[in-house]
Amino acid sequence: MQEISYYDRQEHAERMVRDFFGGQTYEEVEYKMNARCDEIRERGPVHTIHRVKIGRNAPCPCGSGKKFKKCCIDQMR
């Protein structure tokens, strides 16, 4: 079994990292990630849309007057 020196292992690890990041250095990837995070922060808060769950026995939101389970439940699936 051949022993690998510390420097060979370090070089091998650096080569693996470069291959993982597509030829970019870790510093380049970190810089791009930080720049992207700054762009996202500059946009402001993220607005989320909350969906209201309709109960099966609730009136259908389409306005037919029927219960949801008898009217539009199949269209929601």
Distance bins in CASP14 RR format, pairs under 12 A and 6 or more apart:
PFRMAT RR
TARGET T0000
AUTHOR 0000-0000-0000
RMODE 2
METHOD distances of the structure
MODEL  1
2 8 0 0 0 0 1 0 0 0 0 0 0
3 9 0 0 0 0 0 1 0 0 0 0 0
4 10 0 0 0 0 1 0 0 0 0 0 0
4 11 0 0 0 0 1 0 0 0 0 0 0
4 12 1 0 0 1 0 0 0 0 0 0 0
4 13 0 0 0 0 0 1 0 0 0 0 0
5 11 0 0 0 0 1 0 0 0 0 0 0
5 12 0 0 0 0 0 1 0 0 0 0 0
6 12 0 0 0 0 0 1 0 0 0 0 0
6 13 0 0 0 0 0 1 0 0 0 0 0
7 13 0 0 0 0 0 1 0 0 0 0 0
7 14 0 0 0 0 0 1 0 0 0 0 0
8 14 0 0 0 0 0 1 0 0 0 0 0
8 15 0 0 0 0 0 1 0 0 0 0 0
9 15 0 0 0 0 0 1 0 0 0 0 0
9 16 0 0 0 0 0 1 0 0 0 0 0
10 16 0 0 0 0 0 1 0 0 0 0 0
10 17 0 0 0 0 0 1 0 0 0 0 0
11 17 0 0 0 0 0 1 0 0 0 0 0
11 18 0 0 0 0 0 1 0 0 0 0 0
12 18 0 0 0 0 0 1 0 0 0 0 0
12 19 0 0 0 0 0 1 0 0 0 0 0
13 19 0 0 0 0 0 1 0 0 0 0 0
13 20 0 0 0 0 0 1 0 0 0 0 0
13 26 0 0 0 0 0 1 0 0 0 0 0
14 20 0 0 0 0 0 1 0 0 0 0 0
14 21 0 0 0 0 0 1 0 0 0 0 0
14 23 0 0 0 0 0 1 0 0 0 0 0
14 25 0 0 0 0 1 0 0 0 0 0 0
14 26 0 0 0 0 1 0 0 0 0 0 0
15 21 0 0 0 0 0 1 0 0 0 0 0
15 22 0 0 0 0 0 1 0 0 0 0 0
15 23 0 0 0 0 1 0 0 0 0 0 0
15 25 0 0 0 0 0 1 0 0 0 0 0
16 22 0 0 0 0 0 1 0 0 0 0 0
16 23 0 0 0 0 0 1 0 0 0 0 0
16 26 0 0 0 0 0 1 0 0 0 0 0
17 23 0 0 0 0 1 0 0 0 0 0 0
17 24 0 0 0 0 1 0 0 0 0 0 0
17 25 0 0 0 0 1 0 0 0 0 0 0
17 26 1 0 1 0 0 0 0 0 0 0 0
17 27 0 0 0 0 0 1 0 0 0 0 0
17 28 0 0 0 0 0 1 0 0 0 0 0
17 29 0 0 0 0 1 0 0 0 0 0 0
17 30 0 0 0 0 0 1 0 0 0 0 0
18 24 1 0 0 1 0 0 0 0 0 0 0
18 25 1 0 0 1 0 0 0 0 0 0 0
18 26 0 0 0 0 1 0 0 0 0 0 0
18 27 0 0 0 0 0 1 0 0 0 0 0
18 28 0 0 0 0 0 1 0 0 0 0 0
18 29 0 0 0 0 0 1 0 0 0 0 0
19 25 0 0 0 0 0 1 0 0 0 0 0
20 26 0 0 0 0 1 0 0 0 0 0 0
20 29 0 0 0 0 1 0 0 0 0 0 0
21 27 0 0 0 0 0 1 0 0 0 0 0
21 28 1 0 0 1 0 0 0 0 0 0 0
21 29 1 0 1 0 0 0 0 0 0 0 0
21 30 0 0 0 0 1 0 0 0 0 0 0
21 31 0 0 0 0 0 1 0 0 0 0 0
21 32 0 0 0 0 1 0 0 0 0 0 0
21 33 0 0 0 0 0 1 0 0 0 0 0
22 28 0 0 0 0 1 0 0 0 0 0 0
22 29 0 0 0 0 1 0 0 0 0 0 0
23 29 0 0 0 0 1 0 0 0 0 0 0
24 30 0 0 0 0 1 0 0 0 0 0 0
24 31 0 0 0 0 1 0 0 0 0 0 0
24 32 0 0 0 0 1 0 0 0 0 0 0
24 33 0 0 0 0 0 1 0 0 0 0 0
25 31 0 0 0 0 1 0 0 0 0 0 0
25 32 0 0 0 0 0 1 0 0 0 0 0
26 32 0 0 0 0 0 1 0 0 0 0 0
26 33 0 0 0 0 0 1 0 0 0 0 0
27 33 0 0 0 0 0 1 0 0 0 0 0
27 34 0 0 0 0 0 1 0 0 0 0 0
28 34 0 0 0 0 0 1 0 0 0 0 0
28 35 0 0 0 0 0 1 0 0 0 0 0
29 35 0 0 0 0 0 1 0 0 0 0 0
29 36 0 0 0 0 0 1 0 0 0 0 0
30 36 0 0 0 0 0 1 0 0 0 0 0
30 37 0 0 0 0 0 1 0 0 0 0 0
31 37 0 0 0 0 0 1 0 0 0 0 0
31 38 0 0 0 0 0 1 0 0 0 0 0
32 38 0 0 0 0 0 1 0 0 0 0 0
32 39 0 0 0 0 0 1 0 0 0 0 0
33 39 0 0 0 0 0 1 0 0 0 0 0
33 40 0 0 0 0 0 1 0 0 0 0 0
34 40 0 0 0 0 0 1 0 0 0 0 0
34 41 0 0 0 0 0 1 0 0 0 0 0
35 41 0 0 0 0 0 1 0 0 0 0 0
35 42 0 0 0 0 0 1 0 0 0 0 0
36 42 0 0 0 0 0 1 0 0 0 0 0
36 43 0 0 0 0 0 1 0 0 0 0 0
37 43 0 0 0 0 0 1 0 0 0 0 0
38 44 0 0 0 0 0 1 0 0 0 0 0
40 46 0 0 0 0 1 0 0 0 0 0 0
51 61 0 0 0 0 0 1 0 0 0 0 0
51 76 0 0 0 0 0 1 0 0 0 0 0
52 58 0 0 0 0 1 0 0 0 0 0 0
52 61 0 0 0 0 1 0 0 0 0 0 0
52 68 0 0 0 0 0 1 0 0 0 0 0
53 61 0 0 0 0 0 1 0 0 0 0 0
53 68 0 0 0 0 0 1 0 0 0 0 0
53 76 0 0 0 0 0 1 0 0 0 0 0
54 60 0 0 0 0 1 0 0 0 0 0 0
54 61 1 0 0 1 0 0 0 0 0 0 0
54 62 0 0 0 0 0 1 0 0 0 0 0
54 67 0 0 0 0 0 1 0 0 0 0 0
54 68 1 0 1 0 0 0 0 0 0 0 0
54 69 0 0 0 0 1 0 0 0 0 0 0
54 71 0 0 0 0 0 1 0 0 0 0 0
54 72 0 0 0 0 1 0 0 0 0 0 0
54 73 0 0 0 0 1 0 0 0 0 0 0
54 75 0 0 0 0 0 1 0 0 0 0 0
54 76 1 0 0 1 0 0 0 0 0 0 0
55 61 0 0 0 0 0 1 0 0 0 0 0
55 67 0 0 0 0 1 0 0 0 0 0 0
55 68 1 0 0 1 0 0 0 0 0 0 0
55 69 0 0 0 0 1 0 0 0 0 0 0
55 72 0 0 0 0 0 1 0 0 0 0 0
55 73 0 0 0 0 1 0 0 0 0 0 0
55 76 0 0 0 0 0 1 0 0 0 0 0
56 66 0 0 0 0 0 1 0 0 0 0 0
56 67 1 0 0 1 0 0 0 0 0 0 0
56 68 1 0 1 0 0 0 0 0 0 0 0
56 69 1 0 1 0 0 0 0 0 0 0 0
56 70 0 0 0 0 1 0 0 0 0 0 0
56 71 0 0 0 0 0 1 0 0 0 0 0
56 72 0 0 0 0 0 1 0 0 0 0 0
56 73 1 0 0 1 0 0 0 0 0 0 0
56 74 0 0 0 0 0 1 0 0 0 0 0
56 76 0 0 0 0 0 1 0 0 0 0 0
57 66 0 0 0 0 0 1 0 0 0 0 0
57 67 1 0 1 0 0 0 0 0 0 0 0
57 68 1 0 0 1 0 0 0 0 0 0 0
57 69 1 0 0 1 0 0 0 0 0 0 0
57 70 0 0 0 0 1 0 0 0 0 0 0
57 71 0 0 0 0 0 1 0 0 0 0 0
57 73 0 0 0 0 0 1 0 0 0 0 0
58 65 0 0 0 0 0 1 0 0 0 0 0
58 66 0 0 0 0 0 1 0 0 0 0 0
58 67 1 0 0 1 0 0 0 0 0 0 0
58 68 1 0 1 0 0 0 0 0 0 0 0
58 69 0 0 0 0 1 0 0 0 0 0 0
58 70 0 0 0 0 0 1 0 0 0 0 0
58 71 0 0 0 0 0 1 0 0 0 0 0
58 72 0 0 0 0 0 1 0 0 0 0 0
58 73 0 0 0 0 0 1 0 0 0 0 0
59 65 1 0 1 0 0 0 0 0 0 0 0
59 66 1 0 0 1 0 0 0 0 0 0 0
59 67 1 0 0 1 0 0 0 0 0 0 0
59 68 1 0 0 1 0 0 0 0 0 0 0
59 69 0 0 0 0 0 1 0 0 0 0 0
59 70 0 0 0 0 0 1 0 0 0 0 0
59 71 0 0 0 0 1 0 0 0 0 0 0
59 72 0 0 0 0 0 1 0 0 0 0 0
60 66 1 0 1 0 0 0 0 0 0 0 0
60 67 1 0 0 1 0 0 0 0 0 0 0
60 68 1 0 1 0 0 0 0 0 0 0 0
60 69 0 0 0 0 1 0 0 0 0 0 0
60 70 1 0 0 1 0 0 0 0 0 0 0
60 71 1 0 1 0 0 0 0 0 0 0 0
60 72 1 0 1 0 0 0 0 0 0 0 0
60 73 0 0 0 0 1 0 0 0 0 0 0
60 74 0 0 0 0 0 1 0 0 0 0 0
60 75 0 0 0 0 0 1 0 0 0 0 0
60 76 0 0 0 0 0 1 0 0 0 0 0
61 67 0 0 0 0 0 1 0 0 0 0 0
61 68 1 0 0 1 0 0 0 0 0 0 0
61 71 0 0 0 0 1 0 0 0 0 0 0
61 72 1 0 0 1 0 0 0 0 0 0 0
61 73 0 0 0 0 0 1 0 0 0 0 0
61 75 0 0 0 0 0 1 0 0 0 0 0
61 76 0 0 0 0 1 0 0 0 0 0 0
62 68 0 0 0 0 1 0 0 0 0 0 0
62 70 0 0 0 0 0 1 0 0 0 0 0
62 71 1 0 0 1 0 0 0 0 0 0 0
62 72 1 0 1 0 0 0 0 0 0 0 0
62 73 0 0 0 0 0 1 0 0 0 0 0
62 75 0 0 0 0 1 0 0 0 0 0 0
62 76 0 0 0 0 0 1 0 0 0 0 0
63 71 0 0 0 0 1 0 0 0 0 0 0
63 72 0 0 0 0 1 0 0 0 0 0 0
64 70 0 0 0 0 1 0 0 0 0 0 0
64 71 1 0 1 0 0 0 0 0 0 0 0
64 72 1 0 0 1 0 0 0 0 0 0 0
64 75 0 0 0 0 0 1 0 0 0 0 0
65 71 1 0 0 1 0 0 0 0 0 0 0
65 72 0 0 0 0 0 1 0 0 0 0 0
66 72 0 0 0 0 1 0 0 0 0 0 0
66 73 0 0 0 0 0 1 0 0 0 0 0
67 73 0 0 0 0 1 0 0 0 0 0 0
68 74 0 0 0 0 0 1 0 0 0 0 0
68 75 0 0 0 0 0 1 0 0 0 0 0
68 76 0 0 0 0 1 0 0 0 0 0 0
69 76 0 0 0 0 0 1 0 0 0 0 0
69 77 0 0 0 0 0 1 0 0 0 0 0
END
